[in-house]
């Protein structure tokens, strides 16, 4: 057990028997009241965000984690099949461990899987940026390309992204997997 004052953003703790990732941790000392830590955490089992106030002297259980590189192979029902590139062992990862970024998973993408000290999968981290081909979007006229604005586009993984008017079907674009936003066009 560790004092909450020694925990930092990004740490994974066991709170109420469930692993949570610390998204933000702010120390507050309001007037005559006792100091506390306001924590914003992500429940790694359900994917929901939780707010909680820890007293300054409260103890938490920090989970020892291990990160390993895996290669995404294919989807099997609700699970995603990943392969260890060193041992060639394959594991099934539930969609909740990947989160909303799963819509940008493309074959052969390398991901980081975070394992808990008991061997369970806590979360899967995709690369920050992925390059995907636009498979479907509405054609833009010359007037549309001259103005700034966005239009919806479907990429090769089936996800929908808002892109600038000048992007056409067949273009390769870079997407931020954390927010799902278009970053720029890739010239190849």
Secondary structure, 3 states (H helix, E strand, C coil): CEEHHHCCCCCEEEECCEEEEEEEEEEECCCCCCCEEEEEEEECCCCCEEEEEEECCCEEEECCCEEEEEEEEEEECCEEEEEECCCCCEEEEEHHHHHHHHHHCCCCCEEEEEECCCCCEEEEECCCEEEEEEEEECCCCHHHHHCCCEEEEEECCCCEEEEECCCCCCCEEEEECCCCEEEEEECC
